[in-house]
Amino acid sequence: MASSKGIRSVGYFDCDGGGQVVVDGNYAYIGHLTGPGGTTIVDVSDPKNPQKVWACEVPKGVHSHKVRVANGLMLVNYEAYKAGEGENPQGGLGIYDVSNPRNPKLITFWKCGGKGIHRFTFDGRYAYISPCVDGYRNNIVMILDLKNPAHPEEVCRWWMPGQWTAGGETRDWLDAGPLEPRCHHPIRRGDRLYVSYWHGGGFILDISEMSKPKMISKIDYTTTFPWPNHSLVPIPFEIHGHKWMLVADEDLLPKANGNLGMPAFLWMYNITDEKNPIPVGSFQVEGVDGSDQGLQSGCHQTVEEITGTEVPSAWFAQGLRIVDISNPHSLKEVAHFTPDPATGKRVCSNDVFQDKRGLIYLIDRWQGLHIVERKI
């Protein structure tokens, strides 16, 4: 059942479920969770009446559920996804010219090994990606230079100790398939890279010398809490004279069966001393109280570009939650929007983006893109 407080609905675009939505100019770019749909581009110049202008499909056995756009380029991931017998999907990064978003043109496809690429970010020149690479166990960190987008060049790679199998590194974790540590999501701010590692904690890397990343610090509570770490999102302004970082855990694939009475939530870290990040606060949606509510009932992620102390967050079955971080020691919800679910499904808000107009875009894992705005 839909519910809303402090949020006004503006528009809706009916589409297959998505893993990500980003907005550049007057266009929204949607990466779909399952094939054959790959990427859809939507004209949102009139947010009350969004219109599809372009779409593409992906080969069988892969999905292209992440997308980034900057400087007239669109990057989409290819990742093996529920590949069937006989399929040999190729993972990598599709690079498109979207100087005309109504007529994208493929520039090149950058290939990688294993299952391909999961999440990534892009600033118009450099792509901060999480590829599988031959000789390494699971996804690692890599930076690509797209100065010439037809010929991406690797700037550097970084990995969690134990991943470099070809180099003879030994690891201190057991073989656990999808529960093993792997790079999930690198986010750059200035000369720092904030990297989440699935079931491996998170890392702050110094990339002031981009070809030689250096670890500054690590957070790791994976022996205490069962949930994988989704993202480390630095806050681009000080609050009360201190520097901060939001850390979202993802309510998916815990280390043990069941939701263990603690669905994933959002952490606040003080990173004034970035060598010693300190958790000082957390947030969970009221009513998600520790009773068993099934997977994808708790946190997924916040917006990655934080512009103020009200932070839109995608909270799976709880929809969109606006979290006030003005008191970092006591995070509070100030507004929410939970849409009606797709037929036969629960609500599963998977990604959220806020554009320069203040409009908030909420994509459901199963169906539909909602465009909403804050109502005070």
Residue pairs with C-beta under 8 A, 6 or more apart in sequence:
1 338
1 340
2 338
2 339
2 340
3 319
3 336
3 337
3 338
4 336
4 337
4 338
5 335
5 336
5 337
6 322
6 334
6 335
6 336
6 374
6 375
6 376
7 320
7 322
7 335
7 336
7 337
7 360
7 372
7 373
7 374
7 375
8 372
8 373
8 374
8 375
9 337
9 370
9 371
9 372
10 47
10 48
10 359
10 371
10 372
10 373
11 44
11 46
11 47
11 48
11 49
11 50
11 370
11 371
12 50
12 368
12 369
12 370
12 371
13 28
13 42
13 50
13 52
13 368
13 369
13 371
14 367
14 368
15 30
15 32
15 40
15 42
15 52
15 367
15 368
15 369
16 32
16 33
16 34
16 37
16 367
17 32
17 33
17 34
17 342
17 348
17 350
17 363
17 364
17 365
17 366
17 367
17 368
18 30
18 31
18 32
18 33
18 65
18 350
18 351
18 363
18 364
18 365
18 369
19 31
19 32
19 33
19 63
19 65
19 66
19 350
19 351
19 363
19 365
20 30
20 31
20 65
20 66
20 67
20 350
20 351
20 363
21 28
21 29
21 30
21 31
21 351
21 352
21 353
21 361
21 362
21 363
21 369
22 28
22 29
22 67
22 68
22 69
22 353
23 29
23 44
23 353
23 355
23 359
23 361
24 69
24 70
24 101
25 101
26 43
26 44
26 45
27 41
27 42
27 43
27 44
27 53
27 69
27 101
28 41
28 42
28 44
28 50
28 353
28 361
28 369
29 39
29 40
29 41
29 42
29 67
29 69
29 74
30 39
30 40
30 41
30 42
30 67
30 363
30 369
31 38
31 39
31 64
31 65
31 66
31 67
31 76
31 77
32 38
32 39
32 40
32 63
32 64
32 65
33 63
33 65
33 350
33 365
34 63
34 65
34 81
34 82
35 57
35 58
35 59
35 60
35 61
35 62
35 63
35 64
35 81
36 57
36 58
36 60
37 55
37 57
37 58
38 55
38 56
38 57
38 58
38 63
38 64
38 76
39 55
39 56
39 64
39 67
39 74
39 76
40 52
40 54
40 55
41 52
41 53
41 54
41 55
41 98
41 101
41 102
41 104
42 50
42 51
42 52
42 53
42 369
43 50
43 51
43 52
43 53
43 101
43 102
44 50
44 359
44 361
44 371
47 357
47 359
47 371
50 369
50 371
53 101
53 102
54 101
54 102
54 103
54 104
56 104
58 64
58 78
59 89
59 90
60 84
60 87
60 89
61 80
61 81
61 82
61 83
61 84
61 87
61 88
61 89
62 78
62 79
62 80
62 81
62 83
62 89
62 90
62 91
62 116
63 78
63 79
63 81
64 76
64 77
64 78
64 79
64 94
65 77
65 79
65 81
66 76
66 77
66 117
66 118
66 119
66 120
67 74
67 75
67 76
67 77
68 74
68 75
68 120
68 121
68 122
68 127
69 75
69 98
69 122
70 122
70 123
70 124
71 124
71 125
72 97
72 98
72 99
73 95
73 96
73 97
73 98
73 107
73 122
73 124
73 146
73 149
74 95
74 96
74 97
74 98
74 104
75 93
75 94
75 95
75 96
75 120
75 122
75 127
76 93
76 94
76 96
77 91
77 92
77 93
77 94
77 116
77 117
77 118
77 119
77 120
78 89
78 90
78 91
78 92
78 93
78 94
78 109
78 116
78 117
79 91
79 115
79 116
79 117
79 118
80 89
80 91
80 114
80 115
80 116
81 89
83 89
89 116
90 111
90 116
91 111
91 112
91 113
91 114
91 115
91 116
91 117
91 131
91 132
92 109
92 110
92 111
92 112
92 116
92 117
92 131
93 109
93 110
93 112
93 117
93 120
93 127
93 129
93 131
93 144
93 152
94 106
94 109
95 106
95 107
95 108
95 109
95 110
95 146
95 149
95 150
95 152
96 104
96 105
96 106
96 107
97 104
97 105
97 107
97 149
98 104
107 149
107 150
108 149
108 150
108 151
108 152
110 144
110 152
112 131
112 132
112 133
113 131
113 132
113 133
113 134
114 131
114 132
114 133
114 134
114 138
114 139
115 132
115 139
116 131
116 132
117 129
117 130
117 131
117 132
117 139
118 130
118 139
118 182
118 183
118 184
118 185
119 130
119 184
119 185
119 186
120 127
120 128
120 129
120 130
120 185
120 186
121 127
121 128
121 185
121 186
121 187
121 188
121 304
122 128
122 146
123 188
125 145
125 146
125 147
126 143
126 144
126 145
126 146
126 155
126 188
126 210
127 143
127 144
127 146
127 152
128 141
128 142
128 143
128 186
128 187
128 188
128 193
129 141
129 142
129 143
129 144
129 186
130 139
130 140
130 141
130 142
130 182
130 183
130 184
130 185
130 186
131 139
131 140
131 142
132 138
132 139
132 140
133 140
133 142
133 157
134 166
135 164
135 165
135 166
135 167
136 159
136 163
136 164
136 165
136 166
137 162
137 163
137 164
137 165
137 171
137 180
138 163
138 180
138 181
138 182
138 183
139 182
139 183
139 184
139 198
140 157
140 158
140 159
140 160
140 163
140 182
140 183
141 157
141 158
141 159
141 183
141 186
141 193
141 195
141 205
141 213
142 154
142 156
142 157
142 158
143 154
143 155
143 156
143 157
143 193
143 207
143 210
143 213
144 152
144 153
144 154
144 155
145 152
145 153
145 154
145 155
146 152
147 153
155 210
155 211
156 207
156 210
156 211
156 212
156 213
158 195
158 205
158 213
158 215
159 183
160 181
160 183
160 197
160 200
160 203
161 169
161 171
162 169
162 170
162 171
162 172
162 173
162 181
163 169
163 171
163 181
173 180
173 181
176 199
178 253
179 199
179 228
179 253
179 255
180 198
180 199
181 197
181 198
181 199
181 200
182 197
182 198
182 199
182 200
183 195
183 196
183 197
183 198
184 195
184 196
184 197
184 198
184 228
184 229
184 230
184 231
185 195
185 196
185 230
185 231
185 232
186 193
186 194
186 195
187 193
187 194
187 195
187 231
187 232
187 233
187 234
187 304
188 194
188 207
189 234
189 236
191 206
191 207
191 208
192 204
192 205
192 206
192 207
192 216
192 234
192 274
193 204
193 205
193 207
193 213
194 202
194 203
194 204
194 205
194 231
194 232
194 233
194 234
194 245
195 202
195 203
195 204
195 205
195 232
196 202
196 229
196 230
196 231
196 232
196 247
197 203
197 229
198 228
198 229
199 222
199 228
199 229
199 255
200 220
200 222
200 229
201 218
201 219
201 220
201 221
201 222
201 229
202 218
202 219
202 220
202 229
202 232
202 247
203 215
203 216
203 217
203 218
203 219
204 215
204 216
204 217
204 218
204 232
204 271
204 274
204 277
205 213
205 214
205 215
205 216
206 213
206 214
206 215
206 216
207 213
216 274
216 275
217 274
217 275
217 276
217 277
219 232
219 247
219 269
219 277
219 279
222 229
222 255
225 249
225 262
226 254
226 255
226 256
226 260
226 262
227 249
227 250
227 251
227 252
227 254
227 262
227 264
227 298
228 249
228 250
228 252
228 253
228 254
229 247
229 248
229 249
229 250
230 248
230 249
230 250
230 264
230 299
230 300
230 301
231 247
231 248
231 301
231 302
231 304
232 245
232 246
232 247
233 245
233 246
233 247
233 248
233 302
233 303
233 304
233 306
234 243
234 244
234 245
234 271
235 243
235 244
235 245
235 246
235 306
235 325
236 306
238 244
239 309
239 325
239 326
239 328
240 328
242 270
242 272
242 328
243 270
243 271
243 272
243 274
244 268
244 269
244 270
244 271
244 325
244 328
245 268
245 269
245 271
245 277
246 266
246 267
246 268
246 269
246 302
246 306
246 311
246 325
247 266
247 267
247 268
247 269
247 279
248 264
248 266
248 267
248 299
248 300
248 301
248 302
248 313
249 264
249 265
249 266
249 267
249 298
249 299
250 264
250 299
250 300
250 301
251 259
251 263
251 264
251 295
251 296
251 297
251 298
251 299
251 300
251 316
252 264
252 295
252 296
252 300
253 295
254 260
254 295
258 292
259 292
259 293
259 294
259 295
259 297
259 298
261 290
261 291
261 292
262 290
263 284
263 288
263 290
263 293
263 297
263 298
263 299
264 298
264 299
264 300
265 282
265 283
265 284
265 298
265 299
266 282
266 283
266 284
266 299
266 302
266 313
266 323
266 331
267 279
267 281
267 282
268 279
268 280
268 281
268 282
268 283
268 325
268 328
268 329
268 331
269 277
269 278
269 279
269 280
270 277
270 278
270 279
270 280
270 328
271 277
280 328
280 329
281 327
281 328
281 329
281 330
281 331
282 331
283 323
283 331
283 332
283 333
284 298
284 299
285 298
285 315
285 318
285 321
285 333
285 336
286 333
288 297
288 298
288 318
293 317
294 317
296 316
296 317
296 346
296 348
296 365
297 316
297 317
297 318
298 315
298 316
298 318
299 313
299 315
299 316
300 313
300 314
300 315
300 316
300 349
300 350
300 351
301 313
301 314
301 351
301 352
302 311
302 312
302 313
302 314
302 323
302 352
303 311
303 312
303 313
303 352
303 353
303 354
305 354
307 354
309 324
309 325
309 326
310 322
310 323
310 324
310 325
310 334
310 335
310 374
311 322
311 323
311 324
311 325
312 320
312 321
312 322
312 352
312 354
312 360
313 320
313 321
313 322
313 323
313 352
314 320
314 349
314 350
314 351
314 352
314 362
315 321
315 349
316 347
316 348
316 349
316 350
316 365
317 346
317 347
317 348
317 349
318 336
318 338
318 347
318 349
319 336
319 337
319 338
319 339
319 347
319 349
319 362
320 336
320 337
320 338
320 349
320 352
320 360
320 362
320 370
320 372
321 333
321 335
321 336
322 333
322 334
322 335
322 336
322 374
323 331
323 332
323 333
323 334
324 331
324 332
324 333
324 334
325 331
335 374
335 375
337 362
337 370
337 372
338 347
339 347
339 349
339 362
339 364
339 368
339 370
340 347
341 347
341 348
341 364
341 366
342 364
342 366
342 367
342 368
345 366
345 367
347 364
348 364
348 365
348 366
349 362
349 363
349 364
349 365
350 363
350 364
350 365
351 362
351 363
352 360
352 361
352 362
352 363
353 360
353 361
354 360
354 361
355 361
358 373
358 374
359 371
359 372
359 373
360 371
360 372
360 373
360 374
361 369
361 370
361 371
362 369
362 370
362 371
362 372
363 369
363 370
364 370
